[in-house]
Amino acid sequence: MVKIVAPTLEEAYKKASQAYDCSIVDLDIEVVQAPSRGFLGLFRKDAVINVAHKKEKTGKPAKGETASRITGSDEIESIAKIRDEIEEGITNLIEVSCFDAYVKKVTVDDAHVVHIYLDGEDAALMIGKEGYRYKALSYMLHNWIKLKYNLTSTLEIASFLETQKQSIDKYLAQFSQRVEEGGRAQTKPLDGILVKLALEGLRKRYPDKYVAIRTLKNGRKVIVVNDYIQKEAK
């Protein structure tokens, strides 16, 4: 099966027909994402379809195509171009917002993870109380980058993310002592980005244990760590 990306569904169908050199009626097509114009030129979505020939359905790209994604050109967009597009999109978003902030830099590492760094006079306002604005902005940017470029991302505003990481690492070092002593433990109630950071940190520390988020009656979240329960064979 081949994934095809195009500005419209009509163009996607045309590319599918050209890729397999056959009529569109000979293809099985699944619409993964309908196109969208976005808002103020931002977060526009291309049409995305999965295509397979009805007679083959082998999942192999047609005509020697090796890329899993076929774009409007013969070559996949370079990482540098994607980085520039992301930076431009975020800059436009900030310009139409009420925050005095700017894009400090956007980088893409060897694992193709996009790292976004923002700063400015209103950095604290962008983060919000307990990081609620940071969480919303991070979620929005992550979904946009994932849907359009199939890349993951991180967001840093001033030094907020790094400070949160240092805070949770210090707490988890103490928390781990309880896990080592009793084999199981539950964290204190955590908020915002701390939940995600703690979950990632504990799963990395204890790959052989059950590590999961539990929501309390008051809506706050804790992370539990214990051994997997194995049922005895009958």
N, C-alpha and C positions, 0 to 999 in steps of 0.2 A: 504494500500500500504506500502511496506517495502523498505527502502533504503539499498542497499548493496554496500560495498566498498571492492575492491580487487586490487591487483597490475596490473592485466590484465582483459580484458573483458571476456576472456575464463574462468578465475577463478571466475569472478562475476556471469556468467551464471551457472556455476557448483554449486556455493553456493545457487543461487536462486532455482535451481532444488532440492537441498538437503533440503532447508528451507521449501518448500511446499510439499516435498516428491512426486513429479510428474515429468513428462517429461517437457522439456523446451518449447515444442510446446503448452502446456496447460497454458502458462503464457503470460501475457501482459507485455512487458519490454520496458521501456523508458530509453535511454542512456542520463544521465544528464551531465556526463563529461567523455571524452575519456582520456585514460592514456597518460602520457608524461614522458620522462626520465629526463627532466629538464636540468640544465646547471651546470657543475662542481659538480654534486651531490646535487645541491640545487634546491628547488622549484619543485621537482618531484611531479607529480600528479597521484593519483590512479584512476582507473576506478570507476565511480559511476553510479549506475542504480537504477531506481525505478521499483518495481515488484509488480504485483497483479495477483491473479488467475483469469482466464477468467470467471469462473463460480461464483466467489464470489465478487471480487472487492469491498470489504468492507473497505479496508484501515487498517484492523487489522493485526498485525504481525502474522506470521504463527507459529503453534506448541507452543503457549504460550510464544513466544519471546516478551519481553516488551521493549527492546531498539529500538530506531528508526534507529539505525545504526548497521549493522552487519559487524564486521571486520574479519580479517583472523584468529583470536583466539576466544575462547569462552567468553572472558572478554574484556570489553572496556578498552583501555589504560588509565592508571591512569594519573591524572593531573600532578603528579610529573614527570612522564616519558615524557609527552608532553612538560613540561617546559624545561627539559633537552635537548630534541630534538631541540626546538626552539633556545635555547641558543647556542647549537653546530652549528646549521645552520647559525646563524648570525655571530658567530665567524669565521666560514669558509669564509663567504662573505667578512668580513672586511680584512681577511688575503690576499685575492686575489685582494683587492682594493689598491689604492695608499694612503690611509689615515692612519695616526698614531693614532689609536683609539682602544678601547677595550670595551667588554661588561661588564658593571659595575654590573648589576644584571638583572634577569628576574623573575618576580613574577606573580602569578595568584591569583586574589582575589576571594571572596566568590561568586561573580556574574559571575565567569568564564571569566573575562576580563584579557587579558595578558598585563602586563605593562613592557615595555622594556626600560632599562636605559643604554645609551652609554656615554662614556667620552673619553678624551685623548688629546694629543697635538693638533690634527687637528680637534677638536670639532667645531670650528668656520667655518672651511672649509666645514665640513659635513653639516652644517646648510645652508651655502651659503647666498648670498645677498638677503635680504628680505625673507629668509627662503625657497628659491626655491629648494635647494637640500634636505632640511629637508622634505618638502612636498612630493617630489618624492620618497624618501626612506620610509617615513611613508606609502604612498599609496601602494608601492610594498610589504612591510612587512604585511600590513593589508590584502591585497588580498591573499597572500600566506597562512597566518594563518587562514583566513576565509575559503578558499577553502579546505585546508588540514585537519583542526581541527574543523571547524565550530565555531570558537571563534572570538570575537572582540579583538582589541588591541589598545594600545596607545604607543607612542614613545617619550622619553625624551632624548635629547642630551645636556649634561652639565645641565644648568638650563634654556634652551631656552623656553621650553613649559611653565614652571611655570612663567617665566618673561612675556611671551605673555599673559597668563591668567590674571596676575595682571594688566597688561596694559589695556586689554580690559574690565576688571571689573571696573576699574576706569573710563574709558570712558563711559561705559554703565550706570553708576550711574548718570552721568551728562545728558546723552542722555534721560534717563527715565523721567527726569523732563519735557522735551519737550512733551513726550508722554502723561504724566499726565495732562499737561496744555491744550494741543490741541487735544488730542485723537488720533493723528496720527503724524508720523515723519519719516524722512529718515536719515540714518547715513551718515557720511562722506565716501568717497571712501576708501575701505579697500583692503588689499593685503594678499595673502598667507593664512597662518593658521588663521589669524585674522577674515577672513570671516566666517570660520567654527565655531570658538569660539563665535563670536558675534551672529551668527544665533542660536546656542544652548542656549546661555544665554538669548536672547530675547524671544525665544519660551518658556523657563522655566518661565520667568517673566510674560509673557502675553499669557497664554494658551487659552484665549478666544478671542484673536485678530488674525488678518491675519498677519503673519510674513513671509516674503519671500525675496529671493535674486533678485535684478534687475541689469542687465548688462547695463552699459552706452555705448554710441556710441564709446567712446575711448577704450572700452574693460574692463574698471575698474568696480568694483562691489560695490553696496551699498545694504543695507537692509532696506526694507520699513515695517512700522508697521502701521496698520490702522484697522478699524472695518470691520467685514465681511458685505458685501452688501447683504441684504435680499430682495428678490423680493416680492412685495405685492401680496397677493392672489387676483386673479381676480374673 
